[in-house]
Amino acid sequence: MTDAAARALLPAGLRDILPPDAAIEAGAVSKLMGVFESHGYQRVKPPLIEFEESLLGGGGAAMGPHSFRLMDPVSRRMLALRPDMTLQIARIAATRLGHEPRPLRLGYAGQVLRVAGSQLRPERQFGQAGIELIGSDSAQADAEAVRIAAEGLAALGLTGVSVDLTLPTLVPAVTAALGLADAKAQAVRDALDHKDEARLKGLPGAETFRALIKAGGAADAALAKLAAIDLPPLAKVELERLQAVVAAIRAPAPDLELTVDAVENRGFEYHSGVTFTLFAKGASFELGRGGRYRAGDGNGGPGEPAVGVTLFMDTILRIAPAPPAARRIYLAPGTDPAKAGLLRAEGWVTVAALDGADPQDQAKRLGCGHLLINGSIHSL
Amino acid sequence: MSQSADTPMPANANEPLVLALPKGRILEEAMPLVRAAGILPEAEFDDPDSRKLRFATNHAHISIIRVRSFDVATFVAFGAAQLGVAGNDVLMEFDYPELYAPLDLGIGQCRLAVAEPAEMVATDDPRRWSHVTVATKYPTITQRHFARRGVQAECIKLNGAMELAPALGLSRRIVDLVSSGATLKANGLVEVEEIAQITSRLIVNRAALKTRPAELAGWIERFREVARAA
């Protein structure tokens, strides 16, 4: 390997984002934040690194295996790099903004780092943008998070977006009512994660779980099928909540594509109620996810009800249509600065000459479609 | 940004659908089900000399690809194919979270098993193992299987002819698919432990099932009916 090649090599899952992608990502983040802010979500900015025990306490414990850690030479305590920002927003809401009136609406955007990507999604560092609505337990709050996320994706020009609503608390309610031991419950979980009916063979409650798998699909039909399944009372309560959330999303946003999957659980490690995942036609991976959890339960108390959604910038930008590139104009030597300023105000990108090289050549070399020379604009 | 926002796709547009099938033994058992479900590949599909990898079908938007069994799972997991047929040996080895296996097609029946030379069985005491060396196509399943009883498995990854490994001193044990046991016997090996029963499943990409629920659930149902009838 040559020296230059060795310097270009980056650790697995990390990459340089180059023009124009870096600018497109920044633009997309600011557009999303604009949508969030217009709905009353105020931006907060937590640090990259925190004390391990506060970041990964309580509900955050599930994120422990995903986190980079390092020793703080100052406090000699263990620090963790954030693998997710929701945990930090929940901490802020419980501590520094604990006295603010509820419901508290906060928005955020930033980079997160994970120990390992998956084979399917190798990125270890990626951008997140999201909102958290803290202090309300209503179905309206769940619906608001779903609708605002969908509105954000629409603002980026994404089409064919659909929201998959899930209930990670439903299956545990059924296994608990059946009195399944941990090993059996885990076997059920593994089978359900792959919707693999064959693996349910011989497990208690197999018929119920099979019916739950089959009840997945477009929201209205799925809810009707779920209602017909004989479920224990606790599971019924969860299901009624899901019905209320679907109704609350539908009322103001009747056209939003909704699906329901009662057995999906993966990725909802710290959630405690209705959760959801955002998909789009043509995207192989999810664009974002969110749901209900307890904010601030790391402090030993029960925490407070919260719902949030996180969008994944890397998967979104892979399918978002690129915004039109700005027109670039090369300014020949001696251009009047005031004229150049006027052009920029009109939305042009100006590239100034630094020496006397042939302006026509320079303009082409530097990717400018236009040239400003002797006060007039020439198209190249 | 404007183009795709202004021209929404009509609701009934047939997006391409790719069905991934494994080459070899399972293909022969799978094709009657595929045909019974109403997907008929072009004539070249049955031509053994054809070098084509992707085949059109009687549905304009559906095509079939023919790849190695491990690659079926990869194509479907990445969303390059929406539907596929794969054994649960492959699914267990990769454990891709983006794959659902909603239907057991009941074909390709065999078992995944540990085998060792017949003369070793008499003297071997599994309770004393701390680590074992195993030749296998399934390093992940093998490691997980032995780890469950506190044994470290060092795997030698082979892509075929595992049965040769013990005789040639590559490893003393193998983990492989066994159907009749004839190959094991011919190589002086004895099956000592079954890891899992294997059958082929209809697999589906997670994002495809979520974004095209009616269409893909329809195909799953169609295959369920023909598999039940078979």
Chai-1 contact restraints between the chains, C-beta under 6 A:
chainA,res_idxA,chainB,res_idxB,connection_type,confidence,min_distance_angstrom,max_distance_angstrom,comment,restraint_id
A,L120,B,E98,contact,1.0,0.0,6.0,A-B,restraint_1
A,G157,B,M1,contact,1.0,0.0,6.0,A-B,restraint_2
A,G157,B,A5,contact,1.0,0.0,6.0,A-B,restraint_3
A,T159,B,S4,contact,1.0,0.0,6.0,A-B,restraint_4
A,T159,B,P8,contact,1.0,0.0,6.0,A-B,restraint_5
A,S162,B,T211,contact,1.0,0.0,6.0,A-B,restraint_6
A,D164,B,K210,contact,1.0,0.0,6.0,A-B,restraint_7
A,H194,B,Y100,contact,1.0,0.0,6.0,A-B,restraint_8
A,H194,B,A101,contact,1.0,0.0,6.0,A-B,restraint_9
A,K195,B,Y100,contact,1.0,0.0,6.0,A-B,restraint_10
A,K195,B,P102,contact,1.0,0.0,6.0,A-B,restraint_11
A,D196,B,A101,contact,1.0,0.0,6.0,A-B,restraint_12
A,A198,B,D104,contact,1.0,0.0,6.0,A-B,restraint_13
A,G217,B,P213,contact,1.0,0.0,6.0,A-B,restraint_14
A,G217,B,A217,contact,1.0,0.0,6.0,A-B,restraint_15
A,A218,B,P213,contact,1.0,0.0,6.0,A-B,restraint_16
A,T259,B,K210,contact,1.0,0.0,6.0,A-B,restraint_17
A,T259,B,P213,contact,1.0,0.0,6.0,A-B,restraint_18
A,R266,B,P97,contact,1.0,0.0,6.0,A-B,restraint_19
A,F279,B,A207,contact,1.0,0.0,6.0,A-B,restraint_20
A,F279,B,K210,contact,1.0,0.0,6.0,A-B,restraint_21
A,F279,B,T211,contact,1.0,0.0,6.0,A-B,restraint_22
A,K281,B,T211,contact,1.0,0.0,6.0,A-B,restraint_23
A,S284,B,F78,contact,1.0,0.0,6.0,A-B,restraint_24
A,S284,B,G79,contact,1.0,0.0,6.0,A-B,restraint_25
A,S284,B,A207,contact,1.0,0.0,6.0,A-B,restraint_26
A,P321,B,M1,contact,1.0,0.0,6.0,A-B,restraint_27
A,P321,B,S4,contact,1.0,0.0,6.0,A-B,restraint_28
A,P323,B,M1,contact,1.0,0.0,6.0,A-B,restraint_29
